[in-house]
């Protein structure tokens, strides 16, 4: 904030569970389904993902030094799922994890990881960009776009409690 301007947040990323076809949580539709499967769920140390495993799922996670170590454990079948933010989940399930899938997004427990547009410090565009983001947020356009392209239609529904 000392060297750049940010617009209002245009995207709040939920935490998501990445797994693979055939895992014990692959067909889960709710947090209750996840818990009933008694899975091994991993997350990277010091992340909002780790907090989500403990506080939203109520599970004791397997903790990894970083995402790469967790993904390796998932690929080797040492864990059943790995929790990351949704954009990372799309990448991991589509590129990194063979037969990868997003089991679902965890329900939001607050602000989540927020994304905004980056502008030069003192930019005359900052207030215009923020106004545009605020307008499409207020009229529901942004929620519609997000749901269609980054959630339900894209294969990452929010898991029910």
KEDRENBA-147377 format. One line per field, with one value per atom (N, C-alpha, C, O): atom name; residue in one letter; x, y, z. Coordinates in nm, 4 decimals, always signed. Atoms other than C-alpha are relative to their C-alpha. Example, Ala and Ser with C-alpha at 12.3 -4.5 7.8 and 13.67 -1.06 7.14 Angstrom:
2
name <- c(N	CA	C	O	N	CA	C	O)
resn <- c(A	A	A	A	S	S	S	S)
x <- c(+0.0890	+1.2300	+0.0900	+0.1936	-0.0820	+1.3670	-0.0770	-0.0261)
y <- c(-0.1190	-0.4500	+0.1200	+0.1181	-0.1190	-0.1060	+0.1090	+0.2198)
z <- c(+0.0000	+0.7800	+0.0000	+0.0665	-0.0060	+0.7140	+0.0730	+0.0899)
END
This chain:
161
name <- c(N	CA	C	O	N	CA	C	O	N	CA	C	O	N	CA	C	O	N	CA	C	O	N	CA	C	O	N	CA	C	O	N	CA	C	O	N	CA	C	O	N	CA	C	O	N	CA	C	O	N	CA	C	O	N	CA	C	O	N	CA	C	O	N	CA	C	O	N	CA	C	O	N	CA	C	O	N	CA	C	O	N	CA	C	O	N	CA	C	O	N	CA	C	O	N	CA	C	O	N	CA	C	O	N	CA	C	O	N	CA	C	O	N	CA	C	O	N	CA	C	O	N	CA	C	O	N	CA	C	O	N	CA	C	O	N	CA	C	O	N	CA	C	O	N	CA	C	O	N	CA	C	O	N	CA	C	O	N	CA	C	O	N	CA	C	O	N	CA	C	O	N	CA	C	O	N	CA	C	O	N	CA	C	O	N	CA	C	O	N	CA	C	O	N	CA	C	O	N	CA	C	O	N	CA	C	O	N	CA	C	O	N	CA	C	O	N	CA	C	O	N	CA	C	O	N	CA	C	O	N	CA	C	O	N	CA	C	O	N	CA	C	O	N	CA	C	O	N	CA	C	O	N	CA	C	O	N	CA	C	O	N	CA	C	O	N	CA	C	O	N	CA	C	O	N	CA	C	O	N	CA	C	O	N	CA	C	O	N	CA	C	O	N	CA	C	O	N	CA	C	O	N	CA	C	O	N	CA	C	O	N	CA	C	O	N	CA	C	O	N	CA	C	O	N	CA	C	O	N	CA	C	O	N	CA	C	O	N	CA	C	O	N	CA	C	O	N	CA	C	O	N	CA	C	O	N	CA	C	O	N	CA	C	O	N	CA	C	O	N	CA	C	O	N	CA	C	O	N	CA	C	O	N	CA	C	O	N	CA	C	O	N	CA	C	O	N	CA	C	O	N	CA	C	O	N	CA	C	O	N	CA	C	O	N	CA	C	O	N	CA	C	O	N	CA	C	O	N	CA	C	O	N	CA	C	O	N	CA	C	O	N	CA	C	O	N	CA	C	O	N	CA	C	O	N	CA	C	O	N	CA	C	O	N	CA	C	O	N	CA	C	O	N	CA	C	O	N	CA	C	O	N	CA	C	O	N	CA	C	O	N	CA	C	O	N	CA	C	O	N	CA	C	O	N	CA	C	O	N	CA	C	O	N	CA	C	O	N	CA	C	O	N	CA	C	O	N	CA	C	O	N	CA	C	O	N	CA	C	O	N	CA	C	O	N	CA	C	O	N	CA	C	O	N	CA	C	O	N	CA	C	O	N	CA	C	O	N	CA	C	O	N	CA	C	O	N	CA	C	O	N	CA	C	O	N	CA	C	O	N	CA	C	O	N	CA	C	O	N	CA	C	O	N	CA	C	O	N	CA	C	O	N	CA	C	O	N	CA	C	O	N	CA	C	O	N	CA	C	O	N	CA	C	O	N	CA	C	O	N	CA	C	O	N	CA	C	O	N	CA	C	O	N	CA	C	O	N	CA	C	O	N	CA	C	O	N	CA	C	O	N	CA	C	O	N	CA	C	O	N	CA	C	O	N	CA	C	O	N	CA	C	O	N	CA	C	O	N	CA	C	O	N	CA	C	O	N	CA	C	O	N	CA	C	O	N	CA	C	O	N	CA	C	O)
resn <- c(X	X	X	X	X	X	X	X	X	X	X	X	X	X	X	X	X	X	X	X	X	X	X	X	X	X	X	X	X	X	X	X	X	X	X	X	X	X	X	X	X	X	X	X	X	X	X	X	X	X	X	X	X	X	X	X	X	X	X	X	X	X	X	X	X	X	X	X	X	X	X	X	X	X	X	X	X	X	X	X	X	X	X	X	X	X	X	X	X	X	X	X	X	X	X	X	X	X	X	X	X	X	X	X	X	X	X	X	X	X	X	X	X	X	X	X	X	X	X	X	X	X	X	X	X	X	X	X	X	X	X	X	X	X	X	X	X	X	X	X	X	X	X	X	X	X	X	X	X	X	X	X	X	X	X	X	X	X	X	X	X	X	X	X	X	X	X	X	X	X	X	X	X	X	X	X	X	X	X	X	X	X	X	X	X	X	X	X	X	X	X	X	X	X	X	X	X	X	X	X	X	X	X	X	X	X	X	X	X	X	X	X	X	X	X	X	X	X	X	X	X	X	X	X	X	X	X	X	X	X	X	X	X	X	X	X	X	X	X	X	X	X	X	X	X	X	X	X	X	X	X	X	X	X	X	X	X	X	X	X	X	X	X	X	X	X	X	X	X	X	X	X	X	X	X	X	X	X	X	X	X	X	X	X	X	X	X	X	X	X	X	X	X	X	X	X	X	X	X	X	X	X	X	X	X	X	X	X	X	X	X	X	X	X	X	X	X	X	X	X	X	X	X	X	X	X	X	X	X	X	X	X	X	X	X	X	X	X	X	X	X	X	X	X	X	X	X	X	X	X	X	X	X	X	X	X	X	X	X	X	X	X	X	X	X	X	X	X	X	X	X	X	X	X	X	X	X	X	X	X	X	X	X	X	X	X	X	X	X	X	X	X	X	X	X	X	X	X	X	X	X	X	X	X	X	X	X	X	X	X	X	X	X	X	X	X	X	X	X	X	X	X	X	X	X	X	X	X	X	X	X	X	X	X	X	X	X	X	X	X	X	X	X	X	X	X	X	X	X	X	X	X	X	X	X	X	X	X	X	X	X	X	X	X	X	X	X	X	X	X	X	X	X	X	X	X	X	X	X	X	X	X	X	X	X	X	X	X	X	X	X	X	X	X	X	X	X	X	X	X	X	X	X	X	X	X	X	X	X	X	X	X	X	X	X	X	X	X	X	X	X	X	X	X	X	X	X	X	X	X	X	X	X	X	X	X	X	X	X	X	X	X	X	X	X	X	X	X	X	X	X	X	X	X	X	X	X	X	X	X	X	X	X	X	X	X	X	X	X	X	X	X	X	X	X	X	X	X	X	X	X	X	X	X	X	X	X	X	X	X	X	X	X	X	X	X	X	X	X	X	X	X	X	X	X	X	X	X	X	X	X	X	X	X	X	X	X	X	X	X	X	X	X	X	X	X	X	X	X	X	X	X	X	X	X	X	X	X	X	X	X	X	X	X)
x <- c(+0.0815	+0.0000	+0.0864	+0.0390	-0.0880	+0.2998	+0.0480	+0.0838	-0.0568	+0.4053	-0.0972	-0.0649	+0.1003	+0.0901	-0.1395	-0.1592	+0.1413	-0.2869	-0.0675	-0.0268	+0.0828	-0.5407	-0.1440	-0.1897	+0.1437	-0.8977	-0.0710	-0.0079	+0.0806	-1.1801	+0.0232	+0.0621	-0.0156	-1.1654	-0.1045	-0.2236	+0.0913	-1.3163	-0.0190	-0.1060	+0.0102	-1.2640	+0.0455	+0.1535	-0.0339	-1.2672	+0.0079	-0.0924	-0.0229	-1.1185	-0.0280	+0.0286	+0.0230	-1.2566	+0.1100	+0.1787	-0.0890	-1.0425	-0.0718	-0.1941	+0.0579	-1.0968	+0.0802	+0.1986	-0.0667	-1.0166	+0.0290	-0.0618	-0.0428	-0.8169	+0.0197	+0.0760	-0.0171	-0.8267	+0.0189	+0.0628	-0.0158	-0.8250	-0.1143	-0.1723	+0.1071	-1.0775	+0.0299	+0.1417	-0.0148	-1.1341	+0.0405	+0.0469	-0.0363	-1.0299	-0.1244	-0.2366	+0.1139	-1.2479	-0.0866	-0.1958	+0.0799	-1.3668	-0.0443	-0.1044	+0.0274	-1.4097	-0.1465	-0.1747	+0.1423	-1.7901	-0.0673	-0.1896	+0.0580	-1.8385	-0.0751	-0.0291	+0.0816	-2.1107	-0.0112	-0.0619	+0.0128	-2.0864	+0.1190	+0.1962	-0.1037	-1.8518	-0.0265	+0.0669	+0.0352	-2.0402	+0.0492	+0.0990	-0.0513	-1.9536	+0.1510	+0.2037	-0.1461	-1.5880	+0.0360	+0.1193	-0.0309	-1.5833	-0.0319	+0.0431	+0.0404	-1.7671	+0.1022	+0.1147	-0.1002	-1.4920	+0.1283	+0.2139	-0.1202	-1.2303	+0.1277	+0.2154	-0.1132	-0.9797	+0.1236	+0.1183	-0.1231	-0.6225	+0.0015	+0.0091	+0.0044	-0.6329	+0.1251	+0.1634	-0.1220	-0.3227	-0.0158	-0.1089	-0.0079	-0.2360	+0.1415	+0.2134	-0.1327	+0.0761	+0.0003	-0.0992	-0.0167	+0.2049	-0.0179	+0.0234	+0.0121	+0.1128	-0.0919	-0.0756	+0.0884	-0.1644	-0.1449	-0.1823	+0.1433	-0.5329	-0.0603	-0.1651	+0.0457	-0.5728	+0.0076	-0.0843	-0.0171	-0.4387	-0.1074	-0.1653	+0.1072	-0.6790	-0.1343	-0.2126	+0.1273	-0.9677	-0.0161	-0.1254	+0.0091	-0.8861	-0.0368	-0.1219	+0.0241	-0.8827	-0.1348	-0.2071	+0.1171	-1.1686	-0.1285	-0.2373	+0.1207	-1.4078	-0.0302	-0.1437	+0.0212	-1.3573	+0.0034	-0.0563	-0.0105	-1.2745	+0.0847	+0.0621	-0.0871	-1.0046	+0.1418	+0.1820	-0.1418	-0.6468	+0.0757	+0.0795	-0.0648	-0.4465	+0.1398	+0.2062	-0.1403	-0.1246	+0.0617	+0.0154	-0.0577	+0.0967	+0.1278	+0.2138	-0.1151	+0.3495	+0.0712	+0.0103	-0.0785	+0.6289	-0.0457	-0.0320	+0.0467	+0.4816	-0.0992	-0.1212	+0.0980	+0.2256	+0.0621	-0.0021	-0.0648	+0.4754	+0.0102	-0.0133	-0.0096	+0.5295	-0.1377	-0.1505	+0.1361	+0.1542	-0.0511	-0.1158	+0.0419	+0.0898	+0.0708	+0.0090	-0.0728	+0.3608	-0.0654	-0.0798	+0.0667	+0.1892	-0.1343	-0.1719	+0.1290	-0.1464	+0.0218	-0.0502	-0.0291	+0.0015	+0.0450	+0.0207	-0.0477	+0.1600	-0.1035	-0.0761	+0.1050	-0.1682	+0.0196	-0.0461	-0.0238	-0.0349	-0.1092	-0.1320	+0.1143	-0.3256	-0.1134	-0.0912	+0.1182	-0.6785	-0.0382	-0.1034	+0.0329	-0.7094	+0.0978	+0.1619	-0.0907	-0.5107	-0.0772	-0.1408	+0.0771	-0.6604	+0.0879	+0.1968	-0.0657	-0.5591	-0.1077	-0.2263	+0.0984	-0.7258	-0.0509	+0.0166	+0.0661	-0.9607	+0.0827	+0.0900	-0.0801	-0.7351	+0.1115	+0.1390	-0.1038	-0.4562	-0.0611	-0.0005	+0.0685	-0.7047	-0.0286	-0.0128	+0.0227	-0.7983	+0.1287	+0.1277	-0.1278	-0.4320	+0.0429	+0.0776	-0.0453	-0.3460	-0.0833	-0.0286	+0.0871	-0.6492	+0.0091	-0.0116	-0.0069	-0.6024	+0.1358	+0.1458	-0.1352	-0.2250	+0.0887	+0.1562	-0.0978	-0.0378	-0.0401	+0.0428	+0.0439	-0.2484	-0.0659	-0.1686	+0.0631	-0.3197	-0.1427	-0.1662	+0.1421	-0.6980	-0.0500	-0.1375	+0.0338	-0.7250	-0.1409	-0.1982	+0.1320	-1.0522	-0.0093	+0.0643	+0.0308	-1.1846	-0.1236	-0.2318	+0.1133	-1.4052	-0.1032	-0.2230	+0.0890	-1.5517	+0.0684	+0.1785	-0.0476	-1.5047	-0.0538	-0.1651	+0.0474	-1.5266	-0.0815	-0.0484	+0.0785	-1.7911	+0.0892	+0.1791	-0.0787	-1.6476	-0.0210	-0.1327	+0.0091	-1.5693	+0.0389	+0.0684	-0.0381	-1.4924	+0.0386	-0.0228	-0.0409	-1.3130	+0.0718	+0.0681	-0.0736	-1.1027	+0.1199	+0.1537	-0.1103	-0.8096	-0.0606	-0.1395	+0.0621	-0.8961	+0.0944	+0.2151	-0.0746	-0.7861	-0.0548	-0.1763	+0.0378	-0.7897	+0.0891	+0.1899	-0.0806	-0.6569	+0.1118	+0.0907	-0.1184	-0.3100	+0.0218	+0.0233	-0.0224	-0.2490	+0.1203	+0.1613	-0.1114	+0.0378	-0.0448	-0.1604	+0.0310	+0.0527	-0.0483	+0.0171	+0.0554	-0.1652	-0.0649	-0.0908	+0.0593	-0.3162	-0.1358	-0.2160	+0.1297	-0.6063	-0.1088	-0.2277	+0.0964	-0.7711	-0.0519	-0.1543	+0.0361	-0.7908	-0.1457	-0.2165	+0.1387	-1.1209	-0.0980	-0.2054	+0.0888	-1.2740	-0.0092	-0.1180	-0.0028	-1.1658	-0.0744	-0.1541	+0.0701	-1.2845	-0.1501	-0.2289	+0.1422	-1.6169	-0.0642	-0.1770	+0.0524	-1.6616	-0.0131	-0.1142	+0.0047	-1.5780	-0.1142	-0.1887	+0.1069	-1.8126	-0.1383	-0.2306	+0.1295	-2.0946	-0.0403	-0.1554	+0.0378	-2.0789	-0.0141	-0.0787	+0.0214	-2.0541	-0.1408	-0.2140	+0.1303	-2.3616	-0.1174	-0.2201	+0.1143	-2.5808	-0.0049	-0.0945	+0.0019	-2.4907	+0.0707	+0.0841	-0.0683	-2.3062	+0.1251	+0.1492	-0.1242	-1.9783	-0.0269	+0.0448	+0.0343	-2.1413	-0.0433	-0.0083	+0.0439	-2.3039	+0.1193	+0.1282	-0.1199	-1.9746	+0.0842	+0.1291	-0.0813	-1.7885	-0.0616	+0.0094	+0.0661	-2.0470	+0.0100	+0.0357	-0.0035	-2.0535	+0.1400	+0.1575	-0.1320	-1.6835	+0.0984	+0.1999	-0.0973	-1.5141	-0.0573	+0.0115	+0.0572	-1.7501	-0.0805	-0.0236	+0.0875	-2.0485	+0.0180	+0.0438	-0.0101	-2.0332	+0.1396	+0.1561	-0.1371	-1.6561	+0.0400	+0.1547	-0.0285	-1.6809	+0.0546	+0.1248	-0.0482	-1.6094	-0.1120	-0.1051	+0.1117	-1.9365	+0.0427	+0.1389	-0.0245	-1.9420	-0.0592	-0.1754	+0.0468	-1.9671	-0.1019	-0.0854	+0.1001	-2.2740	+0.0550	+0.1425	-0.0501	-2.2213	-0.0240	+0.0124)
y <- c(-0.1192	+0.0000	+0.1266	+0.2343	-0.1166	+0.2299	+0.0366	+0.1516	-0.0274	+0.1959	-0.0203	+0.0145	+0.0215	+0.0990	+0.0266	+0.0348	-0.0092	+0.1482	-0.1317	-0.1997	+0.1154	-0.1347	+0.0465	+0.1393	-0.0241	-0.1294	-0.0751	-0.1464	+0.0857	-0.2738	-0.1444	-0.1706	+0.1409	-0.6496	-0.0429	-0.0167	+0.0514	-0.8096	-0.1507	-0.2081	+0.1444	-1.1685	-0.0411	-0.0030	+0.0570	-1.3440	-0.1500	-0.2151	+0.1411	-1.6892	-0.0858	-0.0639	+0.0984	-1.9703	-0.1047	-0.1224	+0.1149	-2.2576	-0.1184	-0.1291	+0.1124	-2.5763	-0.1262	-0.1213	+0.1288	-2.9442	-0.0618	-0.0843	+0.0691	-3.1024	-0.1463	-0.1791	+0.1430	-3.4789	-0.0641	+0.0017	+0.0721	-3.7426	-0.0996	-0.1445	+0.0958	-3.9714	-0.1308	-0.1821	+0.1256	-4.2814	+0.0153	-0.0836	-0.0189	-4.1246	-0.0172	-0.0167	+0.0207	-4.1774	+0.1245	+0.1162	-0.1220	-3.8143	+0.0540	+0.1612	-0.0500	-3.7821	+0.0362	+0.1320	-0.0263	-3.7911	+0.0809	+0.0950	-0.0736	-3.5834	+0.1238	+0.1954	-0.1172	-3.3181	+0.0953	+0.2067	-0.0813	-3.1872	-0.0233	-0.1177	+0.0164	-3.1389	-0.1275	-0.1972	+0.1238	-3.4197	-0.1222	-0.2177	+0.1102	-3.6493	-0.0145	-0.1254	+0.0015	-3.5513	-0.0645	-0.1550	+0.0524	-3.6221	-0.1485	-0.2239	+0.1407	-3.9541	-0.0919	-0.2087	+0.0810	-4.0740	-0.0170	-0.0981	+0.0042	-4.0180	+0.0124	-0.0737	-0.0133	-3.8844	+0.0597	+0.1176	-0.0712	-3.7694	+0.1229	+0.1121	-0.1264	-3.4031	+0.0790	+0.0897	-0.0761	-3.1929	+0.1467	+0.1877	-0.1433	-2.8236	+0.0461	-0.0173	-0.0564	-2.6102	+0.0777	+0.1397	-0.0676	-2.4694	+0.1516	+0.2101	-0.1445	-2.1113	+0.0608	+0.1775	-0.0501	-2.0775	+0.0078	-0.0516	-0.0026	-1.9928	-0.1374	-0.1725	+0.1365	-2.3435	-0.0880	-0.1645	+0.0769	-2.4963	+0.0388	-0.0474	-0.0457	-2.2822	-0.0604	-0.1005	+0.0530	-2.4024	-0.1480	-0.1911	+0.1426	-2.7709	-0.0162	-0.0979	+0.0120	-2.7212	+0.0587	-0.0022	-0.0725	-2.4730	-0.0208	-0.0125	+0.0229	-2.5434	-0.1495	-0.1920	+0.1446	-2.9162	-0.0655	-0.1713	+0.0584	-2.9780	-0.1252	-0.2150	+0.1171	-3.2264	+0.0364	+0.1526	-0.0199	-3.2704	-0.0217	-0.1334	+0.0117	-3.1979	-0.0597	-0.0588	+0.0310	-3.3402	+0.1285	+0.1825	-0.1295	-3.0341	-0.0176	-0.0995	+0.0062	-2.9784	+0.1346	+0.2387	-0.1236	-2.7235	+0.0956	+0.2170	-0.0846	-2.5977	-0.0794	-0.1983	+0.0662	-2.6768	-0.1127	-0.2155	+0.1036	-2.8760	-0.1319	-0.2385	+0.1218	-3.1232	-0.0631	-0.1854	+0.0522	-3.1572	-0.0635	-0.1682	+0.0553	-3.2132	-0.1332	-0.2274	+0.1265	-3.4819	-0.1093	-0.2224	+0.0981	-3.6566	-0.0415	-0.1585	+0.0319	-3.6353	-0.0916	-0.1901	+0.0813	-3.7772	-0.1405	-0.2358	+0.1310	-4.0613	-0.0758	-0.1863	+0.0670	-4.1457	+0.0012	-0.0746	-0.0078	-4.0514	+0.0795	+0.0616	-0.0735	-3.8105	-0.0116	-0.0407	+0.0111	-3.8102	+0.1328	+0.1360	-0.1314	-3.4366	+0.1039	+0.0870	-0.1084	-3.1164	+0.1304	+0.1539	-0.1238	-2.7782	+0.1173	+0.1398	-0.1193	-2.4676	+0.0998	+0.0667	-0.0954	-2.1506	-0.0471	-0.1242	+0.0502	-2.2023	+0.0164	-0.0790	-0.0077	-2.0626	-0.1043	-0.1618	+0.1033	-2.2944	-0.1376	-0.2236	+0.1289	-2.5827	-0.0298	-0.1434	+0.0216	-2.5314	-0.0435	-0.1351	+0.0362	-2.5456	-0.1411	-0.2224	+0.1309	-2.8464	-0.1130	-0.2133	+0.1078	-3.0514	-0.0160	-0.1256	+0.0069	-2.9667	-0.0338	-0.0839	+0.0142	-2.9880	-0.0920	-0.1787	+0.0671	-3.1296	-0.1407	-0.2317	+0.1260	-3.4130	-0.0885	-0.0507	+0.0902	-3.7088	-0.0356	-0.0693	+0.0239	-3.7603	+0.0911	+0.0539	-0.0939	-3.4564	+0.0544	+0.0607	-0.0612	-3.3020	+0.0908	+0.0765	-0.0852	-3.0327	-0.0590	-0.0600	+0.0572	-3.1975	+0.1093	+0.0865	-0.1129	-2.8579	+0.1104	+0.0947	-0.1136	-2.5227	-0.0109	-0.0587	-0.0057	-2.4837	+0.1275	+0.2302	-0.1211	-2.2401	+0.1106	+0.0842	-0.1141	-1.8948	+0.0235	+0.0133	-0.0302	-1.8097	+0.1450	+0.1823	-0.1405	-1.4442	+0.0600	+0.0312	-0.0719	-1.2302	-0.0884	-0.0591	+0.0854	-1.5107	+0.0732	+0.1835	-0.0632	-1.4361	+0.0936	+0.0509	-0.0997	-1.1158	+0.0435	+0.0582	-0.0448	-1.0075	+0.1351	+0.1543	-0.1312	-0.6485	+0.0354	-0.0309	-0.0457	-0.4635	+0.0902	+0.1708	-0.0731	-0.3145	+0.1182	+0.1027	-0.1216	+0.0430	+0.0749	+0.0519	-0.0826	+0.2894	+0.0849	+0.1265	-0.0817	+0.4808	+0.1371	+0.2035	-0.1294	+0.7886	+0.0070	+0.1161	+0.0018	+0.6783	+0.0682	+0.0512	-0.0652	+0.8889	-0.1022	-0.0714	+0.1047	+0.5608	-0.0774	-0.1451	+0.0805	+0.4117	+0.0188	-0.0795	-0.0218	+0.5755	-0.0479	-0.0972	+0.0486	+0.4919	-0.1520	-0.2084	+0.1469	+0.1272	-0.0514	-0.1447	+0.0401	+0.0960	+0.0211	-0.0636	-0.0260	+0.2545	-0.1040	-0.1466	+0.1027	+0.0061	-0.1349	-0.2035	+0.1263	-0.2924	+0.0044	-0.0926	-0.0137	-0.1637	-0.0084	-0.0669	+0.0008	-0.1142	-0.1407	-0.1800	+0.1359	-0.4677	-0.0946	-0.1988	+0.0775	-0.6038	+0.0275	-0.0651	-0.0398	-0.4109	-0.0522	-0.0886	+0.0430	-0.5108	-0.1508	-0.1995	+0.1456	-0.8817	-0.0569	-0.1787	+0.0478	-0.9013	-0.0793	-0.1857	+0.0678	-0.9975	-0.1375	-0.2328	+0.1296	-1.2764	-0.0996	-0.2174	+0.0870	-1.4166	-0.0507	-0.1694	+0.0374	-1.4152	-0.0991	-0.2008	+0.0871	-1.5707	-0.1389	-0.2390	+0.1297	-1.8465	-0.0805	-0.2008	+0.0711	-1.9322	-0.0493	-0.1656	+0.0319	-1.9273	-0.0509	-0.1100	+0.0389	-1.9965	-0.0882	-0.1156	+0.0802	-2.2092	-0.1155	-0.2103	+0.1119	-2.4302	-0.0510	-0.1699	+0.0436	-2.4386	-0.0482	-0.1254	+0.0398	-2.4818	-0.1275	-0.1714	+0.1260	-2.7933	+0.0175	-0.0700	-0.0233	-2.6409	+0.0539	+0.1677	-0.0476	-2.6202	+0.0196	-0.0411	-0.0186	-2.4972	-0.1206	-0.1557	+0.1146	-2.7951	+0.0450	+0.1490	-0.0295	-2.7993	-0.0342	-0.1197	+0.0301	-2.7954	-0.1448	-0.1842)
z <- c(+0.0000	+0.0000	+0.0000	-0.0359	-0.0003	+0.0402	-0.1406	-0.1660	+0.1325	-0.3247	-0.1156	-0.2292	+0.1056	-0.5199	+0.0548	+0.1760	-0.0364	-0.5189	-0.0354	-0.1296	+0.0297	-0.5082	-0.0174	+0.0494	+0.0114	-0.6267	+0.1117	+0.1897	-0.0864	-0.4217	-0.0443	-0.1581	+0.0328	-0.4088	-0.1025	-0.0855	+0.1007	-0.7178	+0.0115	-0.0541	-0.0123	-0.6107	+0.1389	+0.1841	-0.1298	-0.2757	-0.0188	-0.0480	+0.0270	-0.3050	+0.1220	+0.2291	-0.1051	-0.0949	-0.0030	-0.1036	-0.0053	+0.0179	-0.0650	-0.0567	+0.0741	-0.1854	+0.0247	+0.0579	-0.0189	-0.1586	-0.1359	-0.2160	+0.1213	-0.4408	+0.0354	+0.1398	-0.0192	-0.4736	-0.1370	-0.2313	+0.1263	-0.7476	-0.0148	+0.0841	+0.0268	-0.9121	+0.0714	+0.0653	-0.0717	-0.7011	+0.1457	+0.2186	-0.1410	-0.3709	+0.0867	+0.0361	-0.0908	-0.0643	+0.0169	+0.0730	-0.0113	-0.0842	-0.1364	-0.1437	+0.1356	-0.4618	-0.0224	-0.0944	+0.0227	-0.4491	+0.1088	+0.1084	-0.1127	-0.1348	-0.0473	-0.1363	+0.0317	-0.1537	+0.1186	+0.1059	-0.1206	+0.2007	+0.0918	+0.0750	-0.1011	+0.4899	+0.0802	+0.1199	-0.0714	+0.6647	-0.0776	-0.0179	+0.0827	+0.3701	+0.0151	+0.0242	-0.0148	+0.4025	+0.1338	+0.1389	-0.1331	+0.7768	+0.0106	+0.0726	-0.0067	+0.7336	-0.0664	-0.0296	+0.0704	+0.4993	+0.0808	+0.0457	-0.0840	+0.7733	-0.0838	-0.0772	+0.0909	+0.5197	+0.0650	+0.1735	-0.0336	+0.5488	-0.0897	-0.2121	+0.0732	+0.4487	+0.0338	+0.1503	-0.0208	+0.4012	-0.0326	-0.1019	+0.0293	+0.3918	+0.0323	+0.1095	-0.0255	+0.3892	+0.1310	+0.1684	-0.1281	+0.7160	-0.0158	-0.1159	-0.0046	+0.8054	-0.1046	-0.1403	+0.1056	+0.5450	+0.0471	+0.1482	-0.0268	+0.5439	-0.0289	+0.0253	+0.0295	+0.4005	+0.1249	+0.1543	-0.1235	+0.7204	+0.1022	+0.1683	-0.0893	+0.9240	-0.0404	+0.0457	+0.0488	+0.7044	+0.0335	+0.0702	-0.0332	+0.7591	+0.1464	+0.1816	-0.1437	+1.1335	+0.0416	+0.1205	-0.0495	+1.1724	-0.0788	-0.0217	+0.0802	+0.8845	-0.0081	+0.0136	+0.0075	+0.8378	+0.1382	+0.1583	-0.1336	+1.2036	+0.0021	+0.0831	+0.0083	+1.1078	+0.0409	+0.0350	-0.0295	+1.2194	-0.1315	-0.1831	+0.1306	+0.9035	+0.0063	+0.1100	+0.0185	+0.7772	-0.0535	-0.1540	+0.0319	+0.7569	-0.0809	-0.0484	+0.0891	+0.4801	-0.0019	+0.0229	+0.0032	+0.4455	-0.1079	-0.0935	+0.1099	+0.1185	-0.0855	-0.0624	+0.0861	-0.1509	-0.0804	-0.1016	+0.0810	-0.3572	+0.0763	+0.0194	-0.0811	-0.0731	+0.0194	+0.0160	-0.0144	-0.0193	-0.1275	-0.1238	+0.1293	-0.3889	-0.0247	-0.0744	+0.0154	-0.3953	+0.0838	+0.0376	-0.0863	-0.1028	-0.0587	-0.0511	+0.0626	-0.2824	-0.1200	-0.1366	+0.1186	-0.6034	+0.0368	-0.0373	-0.0456	-0.4056	+0.0821	+0.1290	-0.0756	-0.2297	+0.1499	+0.2212	-0.1439	+0.1141	+0.0711	+0.1907	-0.0521	+0.1628	-0.1007	-0.2182	+0.0867	+0.0229	-0.0629	-0.1673	+0.0520	-0.0292	+0.0501	+0.1538	-0.0358	-0.0190	-0.0138	-0.1166	-0.0007	+0.0686	-0.0435	+0.0092	+0.0547	-0.1281	-0.0401	-0.0378	+0.0507	-0.2556	-0.1357	-0.2039	+0.1208	-0.5512	-0.1282	-0.2056	+0.1230	-0.8294	-0.0043	-0.1096	-0.0057	-0.7144	-0.0199	-0.0838	+0.0158	-0.6966	-0.1470	-0.1918	+0.1432	-1.0623	-0.0693	-0.1515	+0.0612	-1.1597	+0.0404	-0.0452	-0.0463	-0.9438	-0.0585	-0.1044	+0.0491	-1.0501	-0.1511	-0.2032	+0.1457	-1.4174	-0.0563	-0.1684	+0.0541	-1.4511	+0.0826	+0.0271	-0.0851	-1.1530	+0.0461	+0.0491	-0.0610	-1.0103	-0.1065	-0.1627	+0.0970	-1.2419	+0.0439	+0.1600	-0.0293	-1.2618	+0.1118	+0.1900	-0.1052	-1.0391	-0.0118	-0.1205	-0.0037	-0.9339	+0.1211	+0.2187	-0.1138	-0.7084	+0.0663	+0.0076	-0.0727	-0.4480	+0.0228	+0.0058	-0.0199	-0.3673	+0.0781	+0.1309	-0.0776	-0.2065	+0.1417	+0.1637	-0.1370	+0.1669	+0.0172	-0.0420	-0.0223	+0.2856	+0.0557	+0.1355	-0.0457	+0.3459	+0.1485	+0.1992	-0.1428	+0.7060	+0.0269	+0.1405	-0.0168	+0.6457	-0.1327	-0.2354	+0.1201	+0.3951	-0.1010	-0.2205	+0.0923	+0.2457	-0.0588	-0.0161	+0.0711	+0.0187	-0.1027	-0.1869	+0.0868	-0.1645	-0.1117	-0.0920	+0.1156	-0.5095	-0.0438	-0.0505	+0.0508	-0.6335	-0.1169	-0.1418	+0.1117	-0.9334	+0.0521	+0.1427	-0.0415	-0.8972	-0.0934	-0.2155	+0.0788	-1.0113	+0.0570	+0.1708	-0.0461	-0.9882	+0.1187	+0.1262	-0.1172	-0.6614	-0.0457	-0.1261	+0.0346	-0.6900	-0.1372	-0.1880	+0.1342	-1.0220	-0.0011	+0.0907	+0.0166	-1.1442	-0.0331	-0.0242	+0.0346	-1.2499	+0.1213	+0.1116	-0.1168	-0.8991	+0.0398	+0.0615	-0.0420	-0.8073	-0.1065	-0.0720	+0.1071	-1.1496	+0.0005	-0.0113	-0.0015	-1.1338	+0.1224	+0.1124	-0.1220	-0.7743	-0.0147	+0.0273	+0.0229	-0.8707	-0.0894	-0.0646	+0.0910	-1.1562	+0.0711	+0.0564	-0.0746	-0.9343	+0.1020	+0.1160	-0.0987	-0.6634	-0.0656	-0.0088	+0.0700	-0.9187	-0.0422	-0.0233	+0.0431	-1.0614	+0.1186	+0.1079	-0.1224	-0.7077	+0.0529	+0.0879	-0.0558	-0.5937	-0.0816	-0.0242	+0.0815	-0.8892	-0.0247	-0.0936	+0.0104	-0.8677	-0.1220	-0.1338	+0.1210	-1.2014	+0.0345	-0.0224	-0.0365	-1.0384	+0.0600	+0.0296	-0.0595	-0.8345	-0.1072	-0.1002	+0.1094	-1.1493	-0.0803	-0.1115	+0.0763	-1.3386	+0.0799	+0.0269	-0.0850	-1.0467	+0.0115	+0.0012	-0.0133	-1.0008	-0.1294	-0.1262	+0.1274	-1.3705	-0.0349	-0.0714	+0.0519	-1.4465	+0.1034	+0.0666	-0.1017	-1.1141	+0.1095	+0.2079	-0.1073	-0.9110	-0.0555	-0.1098	+0.0317	-0.9857	-0.1419	-0.1609	+0.1389	-1.3669	-0.0363	-0.1308	+0.0281	-1.3572	+0.0765	+0.0681	-0.0713	-1.1361	+0.1404	+0.1911	-0.1358	-0.7968	+0.0877	+0.1340	-0.0820	-0.6037	+0.1460	+0.1930	-0.1427	-0.2463	+0.0733	+0.0528	-0.0765	-0.0112	+0.1037	+0.1675	-0.1016	+0.2102	+0.1369	+0.1501	-0.1363	+0.5868	+0.0413	+0.1521)
END
